[in-house]
């Protein structure tokens, strides 16, 4: 078994077939098929069920796919370490982030940062916070925006994120400064998909309170939810990082029995993998930028304070959402 065979296996699984995988790897189909057959023979397992139209992973293949990705990631990390020992100013940086955090503050930071570090190729991976933690753990990204509190990772705390209700400006709840969870669930609600931090925190708070909200729409797009909230289709459940909202929508921090719903977010990296020098530079410079330019700072002055994560030297200064 060698890395070439594992890379062939992973590429075929991702592409859903040998022909497309062969194109990606710049190999002939017979050569790629031989690599798969050799790998299956060495493992003593069938990795794919072969049908007329496509290949489907067997249960054994699904299990080994995850481990194969980790091996390839570790091999790439070894190459990254060698590069960083040589120069520290070239390489590929894979960053995992949610859509709102890509819009702000990442978008405002990356342009200037890439000009200062032209040798670093930045790849953005978009997903929900919960799924990003899994991607980081599996080695699919070097660093990721994830909620604080995951002991698998080293991290730099960034800023607090509250769960907020997006209501039409003329809605009967729009005049409040904060909204109790019990008041919001009397209306139709529109959260992000499961796997986004704000959705998971909202669901957990509802379960703890014995509440059953009526979900009339869920999406991966916070803009879609804001548009529907403006149209009075329902109340959006979103992270405070989406601020500012359109003129026809108000964002109000959600609380339950006076306590805020939310967590701090952090830029994190795996404890078990080498972090290239250029990734460490990114973490340091981006952390300083994000703490000054994160979205929703004004909104968070309305909300109860979310306690900074353990190990943070000092909370953000007054007026930056920590009060």
C-alpha positions as CSV (number, residue, x, y, z in Angstrom):
1,X,0.0,0.0,0.0
2,X,1.2,3.5,-0.8
3,X,-0.1,7.0,-0.7
4,X,-0.8,6.9,-4.5
5,X,-3.3,4.1,-4.0
6,X,-4.9,5.9,-1.0
7,X,-5.2,9.1,-3.1
8,X,-6.7,7.1,-5.9
9,X,-9.3,5.6,-3.5
10,X,-10.2,9.0,-2.0
11,X,-10.5,10.7,-5.4
12,X,-12.7,8.0,-6.8
13,X,-15.0,8.2,-3.8
14,X,-15.2,12.0,-4.1
15,X,-15.8,11.9,-7.9
16,X,-18.3,9.1,-7.7
17,X,-16.6,7.1,-10.5
18,X,-13.4,6.1,-12.2
19,X,-13.7,8.3,-15.3
20,X,-14.0,11.6,-13.5
21,X,-11.4,10.6,-10.9
22,X,-9.0,9.7,-13.7
23,X,-9.4,13.1,-15.2
24,X,-8.6,14.8,-11.9
25,X,-5.5,12.6,-11.3
26,X,-4.4,12.8,-15.0
27,X,-4.4,9.1,-15.3
28,X,-5.9,6.6,-17.7
29,X,-8.9,4.7,-16.4
30,X,-7.2,1.3,-16.7
31,X,-4.3,2.6,-14.6
32,X,-6.6,4.0,-11.9
33,X,-8.7,0.8,-11.8
34,X,-5.5,-1.2,-11.3
35,X,-4.5,1.0,-8.3
36,X,-7.9,0.4,-6.8
37,X,-7.7,-3.3,-7.4
38,X,-4.2,-3.5,-5.9
39,X,-5.4,-1.6,-2.8
40,X,-8.4,-3.9,-2.3
41,X,-6.2,-6.9,-2.7
42,X,-3.7,-5.7,-0.1
43,X,-6.5,-4.8,2.3
44,X,-8.5,-7.9,1.7
45,X,-11.7,-5.8,1.5
46,X,-14.0,-4.6,-1.2
47,X,-14.1,-0.9,-1.1
48,X,-16.8,-0.2,-3.7
49,X,-19.9,-1.9,-5.0
50,X,-19.8,-1.7,-8.7
51,X,-23.0,-0.9,-10.6
52,X,-23.6,-0.2,-14.3
53,X,-23.7,3.6,-13.7
54,X,-21.4,4.3,-10.8
55,X,-19.4,3.1,-7.9
56,X,-20.8,3.1,-4.4
57,X,-18.8,2.8,-1.2
58,X,-19.2,-0.4,0.8
59,X,-19.6,-0.1,4.6
60,X,-15.9,-1.0,4.9
61,X,-15.1,1.6,2.2
62,X,-16.9,4.3,4.2
63,X,-15.0,3.5,7.3
64,X,-11.6,3.4,5.6
65,X,-12.3,6.6,3.6
66,X,-12.2,8.7,6.8
67,X,-9.0,7.1,7.9
68,X,-7.5,7.4,4.4
69,X,-8.2,11.2,4.4
70,X,-6.5,11.5,7.8
71,X,-3.4,9.6,6.5
72,X,-3.2,11.8,3.4
73,X,-3.7,14.9,5.6
74,X,-0.8,13.8,7.8
75,X,1.4,13.2,4.8
76,X,0.6,16.7,3.5
77,X,1.3,18.1,6.9
78,X,4.7,16.5,6.8
79,X,5.4,18.2,3.5
80,X,4.1,21.5,5.0
81,X,6.5,21.1,7.9
82,X,9.4,20.6,5.6
83,X,8.4,23.7,3.6
84,X,8.0,25.8,6.7
85,X,11.5,24.7,7.9
86,X,12.9,25.8,4.6
87,X,11.2,29.2,4.2
88,X,8.0,29.8,6.1
89,X,6.6,32.0,3.4
90,X,5.1,29.5,0.9
91,X,2.4,26.9,1.1
92,X,-1.3,26.3,1.0
93,X,-3.5,27.5,3.9
94,X,-7.0,25.9,4.2
95,X,-9.4,28.0,6.3
96,X,-12.8,26.7,7.4
97,X,-15.4,29.4,8.1
98,X,-19.2,29.9,8.2
99,X,-20.9,32.1,5.6
100,X,-21.3,35.1,7.9
101,X,-17.7,35.0,9.1
102,X,-16.5,34.8,5.5
103,X,-18.5,38.0,4.8
104,X,-17.1,39.7,7.9
105,X,-14.5,39.9,9.2
106,X,-12.6,37.4,6.9
107,X,-13.4,39.3,3.6
108,X,-12.1,42.5,5.1
109,X,-8.9,40.9,6.2
110,X,-7.8,38.5,3.5
111,X,-7.2,41.0,0.7
112,X,-4.5,42.9,2.5
113,X,-3.1,39.8,4.1
114,X,-2.6,38.0,0.8
115,X,-0.8,41.1,-0.6
116,X,1.6,40.9,2.4
117,X,2.0,37.1,2.0
118,X,1.9,36.5,-1.8
119,X,3.5,33.1,-1.5
120,X,0.6,31.7,0.6
121,X,-2.3,30.2,-1.4
122,X,-5.5,30.5,0.6
123,X,-8.3,28.0,0.2
124,X,-11.7,28.8,2.0
125,X,-13.9,25.9,3.1
126,X,-17.5,27.0,3.9
127,X,-19.7,25.1,6.4
128,X,-21.5,25.3,9.7
129,X,-19.6,25.6,12.9
130,X,-20.3,22.1,14.1
131,X,-19.3,20.5,10.8
132,X,-16.2,22.7,10.6
133,X,-15.0,21.3,13.9
134,X,-15.3,17.8,12.4
135,X,-13.5,18.9,9.2
136,X,-10.7,20.4,11.4
137,X,-10.5,17.2,13.5
138,X,-10.2,15.1,10.3
139,X,-7.5,17.3,8.9
140,X,-9.4,18.8,6.0
141,X,-8.5,22.3,7.0
142,X,-5.5,23.9,8.9
143,X,-7.6,26.3,10.9
144,X,-11.3,26.9,11.4
145,X,-13.8,29.2,12.9
146,X,-15.5,27.1,15.6
147,X,-17.4,27.7,18.9
148,X,-15.1,27.8,22.0
149,X,-15.0,24.9,24.3
150,X,-13.8,22.0,22.1
151,X,-10.9,20.4,24.0
152,X,-9.6,18.7,20.8
153,X,-8.1,22.0,19.6
154,X,-5.7,24.7,20.4
155,X,-7.2,28.1,19.8
156,X,-7.2,31.9,19.9
157,X,-10.5,33.3,21.3
158,X,-12.0,35.9,19.0
159,X,-15.3,37.4,20.1
160,X,-18.8,36.4,21.5
161,X,-21.6,35.4,19.2
162,X,-25.2,35.6,20.4
163,X,-28.2,33.9,19.0
164,X,-30.5,36.7,17.7
165,X,-34.1,36.9,16.5
166,X,-34.6,38.6,13.2
167,X,-38.0,40.3,13.2
168,X,-39.7,42.7,10.7
169,X,-39.3,46.3,11.8
170,X,-43.1,46.6,12.2
171,X,-43.5,43.3,14.1
172,X,-45.1,43.5,17.5
173,X,-41.8,42.3,19.2
174,X,-39.6,44.8,17.3
175,X,-39.5,47.4,20.0
176,X,-37.8,45.2,22.6
177,X,-34.0,45.3,23.4
178,X,-33.8,41.6,24.0
179,X,-36.3,38.8,23.5
180,X,-37.2,35.9,25.9
181,X,-37.0,32.5,24.2
182,X,-40.5,31.8,25.5
183,X,-41.9,34.8,23.6
184,X,-40.3,33.9,20.3
185,X,-41.5,30.3,20.2
186,X,-45.1,31.6,20.1
187,X,-44.4,32.5,16.5
188,X,-43.2,30.7,13.4
189,X,-39.4,30.5,13.4
190,X,-36.8,30.2,10.7
191,X,-33.4,28.9,11.8
192,X,-30.3,27.9,9.9
193,X,-29.7,24.2,9.2
194,X,-28.6,21.9,11.9
195,X,-24.8,22.1,12.2
196,X,-24.7,25.9,12.4
197,X,-23.8,27.0,15.9
198,X,-26.8,29.3,16.3
199,X,-29.2,26.6,15.4
200,X,-27.6,24.1,17.7
201,X,-27.7,26.5,20.6
202,X,-31.3,27.5,19.9
203,X,-32.4,23.9,19.8
204,X,-30.5,23.0,23.0
205,X,-32.1,26.0,24.9
206,X,-35.6,24.9,23.6
207,X,-35.1,21.3,24.8
208,X,-33.9,22.5,28.2
209,X,-36.9,24.7,28.6
210,X,-39.3,22.1,27.3
211,X,-40.3,24.2,24.3
212,X,-41.3,23.0,20.8
213,X,-40.9,25.8,18.3
214,X,-42.7,25.6,15.0
215,X,-40.0,25.7,12.3
216,X,-41.5,26.9,9.0
217,X,-38.3,27.3,7.1
218,X,-34.6,26.4,7.5
219,X,-31.7,27.3,5.3
220,X,-27.9,27.6,4.9
221,X,-28.4,31.2,3.8
222,X,-28.7,33.8,6.4
223,X,-29.7,36.3,3.7
224,X,-32.7,34.2,2.7
225,X,-33.8,34.1,6.3
226,X,-33.4,37.9,6.7
227,X,-35.5,38.5,3.5
228,X,-38.3,36.2,4.7
229,X,-38.2,37.9,8.2
230,X,-38.6,41.3,6.5
231,X,-41.6,39.9,4.6
232,X,-43.1,38.7,8.0
233,X,-43.0,35.1,7.0
234,X,-41.6,34.2,10.4
235,X,-38.9,35.1,12.9
236,X,-35.4,34.3,11.9
237,X,-33.0,32.6,14.3
238,X,-29.4,33.7,13.4
239,X,-26.0,34.4,14.9
240,X,-25.2,38.0,15.8
241,X,-22.4,37.8,13.2
242,X,-24.9,38.5,10.4
243,X,-25.2,42.2,11.5
244,X,-26.0,44.7,10.1
245,X,-29.4,43.6,8.9
246,X,-31.6,45.3,6.2
247,X,-33.5,48.4,7.2
248,X,-36.8,46.4,7.4
249,X,-35.4,43.9,9.9
250,X,-34.4,44.3,13.5
251,X,-32.0,41.9,15.2
252,X,-32.7,41.3,18.9
253,X,-30.5,39.2,21.2
254,X,-32.3,36.1,22.5
255,X,-32.2,35.3,26.2
256,X,-33.6,32.6,28.4
257,X,-34.4,33.5,32.0
258,X,-32.1,36.5,31.6
259,X,-29.1,34.6,30.3
260,X,-27.7,35.1,26.8
261,X,-27.8,32.3,24.2
262,X,-24.5,31.9,22.5
263,X,-20.8,31.3,22.9
264,X,-17.5,32.8,22.1
265,X,-16.0,31.9,18.7
266,X,-12.4,31.0,18.2
267,X,-9.9,30.4,15.5
268,X,-8.7,26.8,16.2
269,X,-6.2,24.2,15.0
270,X,-5.6,20.6,15.8
271,X,-3.4,19.6,18.7
272,X,-2.3,16.5,16.9
273,X,-1.1,18.0,13.7
274,X,1.7,20.4,12.8
275,X,0.6,23.9,12.1
276,X,2.8,25.5,9.4
277,X,4.6,28.7,10.2
278,X,2.5,30.7,7.8
279,X,-0.7,29.4,9.4
280,X,0.5,30.6,12.8
281,X,1.2,34.0,11.3
282,X,-2.3,34.1,9.9
283,X,-3.8,33.1,13.3
284,X,-1.9,35.9,15.1
285,X,-2.7,38.6,12.6
286,X,-6.3,37.6,12.0
287,X,-7.0,37.3,15.7
288,X,-5.9,40.9,16.3
289,X,-8.0,42.1,13.4
290,X,-11.1,40.2,14.3
291,X,-11.2,41.4,17.8
292,X,-11.4,45.0,16.5
293,X,-13.7,44.5,13.5
294,X,-16.1,41.7,14.3
295,X,-19.7,42.1,13.2
296,X,-22.5,42.8,15.6
297,X,-20.5,44.7,18.2
298,X,-23.1,47.4,18.7
299,X,-25.9,44.8,18.9
300,X,-24.1,43.0,21.7
301,X,-24.2,46.0,23.9
302,X,-28.0,45.2,24.3
303,X,-27.3,41.6,25.4
304,X,-26.2,40.0,28.7
305,X,-22.5,39.2,28.7
306,X,-21.2,35.8,27.5
307,X,-18.4,34.7,29.7
308,X,-15.0,34.4,27.8
309,X,-13.6,30.9,27.5
310,X,-11.3,29.5,30.1
311,X,-7.6,30.3,29.4
312,X,-8.2,33.7,27.8
313,X,-5.8,36.2,29.4
314,X,-8.3,39.1,29.4
315,X,-11.8,39.7,28.1
316,X,-12.3,42.2,25.3
317,X,-12.2,45.8,26.4
318,X,-15.5,47.5,27.3
319,X,-17.5,48.5,24.3
320,X,-16.5,45.4,22.2
321,X,-19.3,43.1,23.2
322,X,-17.9,41.7,26.5
323,X,-19.8,44.0,28.9
